[in-house]
Amino acid sequence: MKRQIYLTLLTVLVLALAGFPSAHAELIPPHGEGQIGLQAVVLCEKLTLRQEPNSTSRALKTLQYQDLPIVIRQQDGWAYVALGDSIDSLTGWVNADFLIIDPAWFRTADKTPVYAWDDVIAPKVALLDANITLPILKQAGDWIVVSLRGAAGWIYVGDIYQNNLGREPESGAFTASAKP
């Protein structure tokens, strides 16, 4: 009798816990245009801010991975950026190939695996800690590609769309469970 009650309670507990997501993630939509331009993210380790839009122009400053310049305009593969939104912020030109302009973002809420390609049996290339925010480079079905310090990796986000009836919300961020 005790064994039957124990098994029944265990079954109820397992079924109850199965309904709770194992990890949460947050997809943050692009910010859109601000007061002076679009926010961008530096994707390489170092990016030189230059006085003119060419590689031989005087260097003004070196930007680091995940710095957030504001793109004011683009010209011939170069982006004219400001390093702040005040009138006296440093401005200059950077090679636009090393920026992602107005990206959506992915924020982990738990440990999150990153895969070499879009399959959970693919090799894991990273295991992100909680509260890591990365720019999204691409979205492909139930997967996103994120920037990993000069490399890229795939994160499964299918449950986010399934839990939101297969569509993104009209505005703002949303949360849902993320696989593995």
C-alpha positions in Angstrom: 0.0 0.0 0.0 2.8 2.4 0.9 4.6 1.6 -2.2 1.6 2.3 -4.4 1.1 5.7 -2.7 4.8 6.5 -3.1 4.7 5.6 -6.8 1.5 7.6 -7.3 3.1 10.7 -5.6 6.3 10.2 -7.6 4.3 10.0 -10.9 2.3 13.2 -10.0 5.5 15.0 -9.1 7.2 14.0 -12.4 4.2 15.0 -14.5 3.9 18.3 -12.7 7.6 19.1 -13.1 7.5 18.1 -16.8 5.3 21.1 -17.5 7.9 23.6 -16.2 10.5 24.8 -18.7 14.0 23.8 -17.9 15.6 27.1 -19.1 14.3 30.5 -20.1 15.6 32.9 -22.7 14.7 36.3 -23.8 14.7 37.6 -27.4 15.0 41.4 -27.5 13.9 43.1 -30.7 16.1 45.7 -32.4 16.0 49.1 -30.8 15.2 51.0 -34.0 16.5 54.5 -34.8 17.5 56.7 -31.8 18.0 60.4 -31.7 21.0 60.4 -34.1 21.1 57.0 -35.7 21.0 53.2 -35.3 22.8 51.4 -32.5 25.4 49.0 -33.9 27.7 46.3 -32.3 31.4 45.7 -33.0 31.9 42.1 -34.0 35.7 41.9 -34.0 38.2 42.1 -31.2 39.5 45.6 -32.3 38.0 48.1 -34.8 39.8 51.3 -35.7 37.7 54.5 -35.7 39.2 56.7 -38.5 39.0 60.4 -39.5 38.0 59.6 -43.1 36.3 56.5 -44.7 39.5 54.7 -45.8 42.1 52.4 -44.2 45.0 54.8 -44.5 43.2 57.7 -42.7 44.3 58.9 -39.3 43.2 56.6 -36.4 41.2 58.3 -33.7 40.4 55.4 -31.4 40.2 51.7 -31.2 36.8 50.1 -30.5 36.6 46.7 -28.7 34.3 43.7 -29.2 30.7 44.5 -28.4 31.2 48.2 -28.1 28.0 50.0 -29.2 28.6 52.9 -31.6 25.7 54.7 -33.2 25.6 54.6 -37.0 24.7 58.0 -38.4 25.2 57.1 -42.1 26.9 54.7 -44.4 29.1 55.2 -47.5 31.0 52.7 -49.7 31.3 50.0 -47.0 32.1 52.5 -44.2 29.9 53.6 -41.4 30.1 57.1 -39.9 29.5 56.6 -36.2 29.3 58.5 -32.9 30.6 56.9 -29.7 27.7 58.4 -27.7 24.5 60.3 -28.1 25.7 63.7 -26.9 26.6 66.6 -29.1 30.3 66.4 -28.2 30.7 62.6 -28.7 33.6 61.4 -30.7 32.7 60.7 -34.3 34.5 59.0 -37.1 34.5 56.2 -39.7 34.7 52.4 -39.2 34.7 49.5 -41.7 31.0 48.5 -41.7 31.9 44.8 -42.4 32.7 44.5 -38.7 29.5 45.9 -37.4 26.0 44.5 -37.1 23.6 47.4 -37.3 20.4 47.5 -35.2 20.5 43.9 -34.2 18.0 41.8 -32.2 19.5 40.4 -29.0 19.4 37.1 -27.2 19.7 37.0 -23.4 20.2 33.7 -21.5 18.5 33.1 -18.2 20.2 29.8 -17.5 23.1 27.8 -18.8 22.6 27.7 -22.6 24.4 25.4 -25.0 25.7 26.9 -28.3 26.1 24.4 -31.2 28.4 24.3 -34.2 25.4 24.1 -36.5 21.6 24.0 -36.3 21.1 20.5 -34.7 21.1 19.5 -31.1 23.4 16.5 -32.0 26.0 19.0 -33.4 29.1 19.6 -31.3 28.7 22.2 -28.6 31.0 25.1 -29.1 30.1 27.0 -25.9 28.0 26.8 -22.8 26.8 30.3 -21.9 26.2 31.3 -18.3 23.0 33.0 -17.2 22.4 36.7 -18.1 24.6 36.7 -21.1 23.4 39.0 -23.9 24.6 38.5 -27.4 23.6 40.1 -30.8 21.7 37.9 -33.2 23.4 37.6 -36.5 20.8 35.5 -38.3 17.5 33.6 -37.6 16.8 30.4 -39.4 13.6 28.6 -38.4 13.8 27.5 -34.8 17.5 28.5 -34.5 19.4 31.8 -34.1 23.1 32.5 -34.9 24.8 34.6 -32.3 28.2 36.3 -32.3 30.9 34.7 -30.1 33.9 37.0 -30.1 34.7 36.7 -33.8 33.1 33.3 -34.2 29.4 32.3 -34.5 27.3 29.6 -32.9 23.7 28.3 -33.1 21.2 28.4 -30.3 17.8 26.5 -30.4 14.9 28.9 -29.7 12.0 26.9 -31.2 10.2 26.7 -27.9 10.1 30.4 -27.7 8.0 30.6 -30.8 5.9 27.5 -29.9 5.1 29.0 -26.5 4.1 32.3 -28.2 1.7 30.5 -30.7 4.4 30.4 -33.4 4.8 34.2 -33.8 6.8 37.0 -32.4 4.9 39.5 -30.2 4.0 42.9 -31.8 6.4 44.8 -29.5 8.8 44.3 -26.7 10.7 41.3 -25.5 9.2 38.0 -24.6 10.4 34.9 -22.7 9.9 31.2 -23.0 11.7 28.0 -22.6 14.8 27.1 -24.6 15.7 23.5 -25.5 18.8 21.7 -24.1 
